[in-house]
Amino acid sequence: MSVTKMTHNNFVRFFSDYVICDHCGEETRGRCYAETQQVVCSSCKGVLLDIDESMTDVTEGMMIVTYIPGDFDGESD
């Protein structure tokens, strides 16, 4: 019998700053778990962002995700 050790953090954070979850109202930086196409809240696991092919550009084995916040007016800060 073989035992495989699972790591505690099997996700990466998506947002650099905290955002408010639309589902539970808590602050989160979002989590992306391995082999998923969703960003979920760290508190309630509600889906914050669901990545589909129209939001990505696959180049030489890498996926680039473009995220534009709903309140973005097209001008830089």
For each residue, the residues with C-beta under 8 A, 3 or more apart:
1:
2:
3:
4:
5:
6: 10
7: 10
8:
9:
10: 6 7 33 34
11: 31 32 33 34
12: 31 32
13: 16 29 30 31 32
14: 29 30 31 32 39 48 49
15: 18 19 28 29 30
16: 13 29
17: 29
18: 15 27 28 29
19: 15 27 28 29 30 48
20: 25 26 27 28
21: 24 25 26 27 28 41 43 44 46 48
22: 46 48
23: 41 44 46
24: 21 41 43 44 46
25: 20 21
26: 20 21 41 42 43 44
27: 18 19 20 21
28: 15 18 19 20 21 31 41 42 43 48
29: 13 14 15 16 17 18 19 42
30: 13 14 15 19 39 40 41 42 48 49
31: 11 12 13 14 28 39 40 41 42
32: 11 12 13 14 36 38 39 40
33: 10 11 36 38 40
34: 10 11
35:
36: 32 33
37: 50 51 52
38: 32 33 47 48 49 50 51
39: 14 30 31 32 47 48 49 50 51
40: 30 31 32 33 45 46 47 48
41: 21 23 24 26 28 30 31 44 45 46 48
42: 26 28 29 30 31
43: 21 24 26 28
44: 21 23 24 26 41
45: 40 41
46: 21 22 23 24 40 41
47: 38 39 40 50
48: 14 19 21 22 28 30 38 39 40 41
49: 14 30 38 39 67
50: 37 38 39 47
51: 37 38 39 55 56 65
52: 37 55 56
53: 56
54:
55: 51 52 65 66 67
56: 51 52 53 63 64 65 66
57: 63 64 66
58: 61 62 63 64
59: 62 64
60:
61: 58
62: 58 59
63: 56 57 58
64: 56 57 58 59
65: 51 55 56
66: 55 56 57
67: 49 55
68: 72
69: 72
70:
71:
72: 68 69
73:
74:
75:
76:
77:
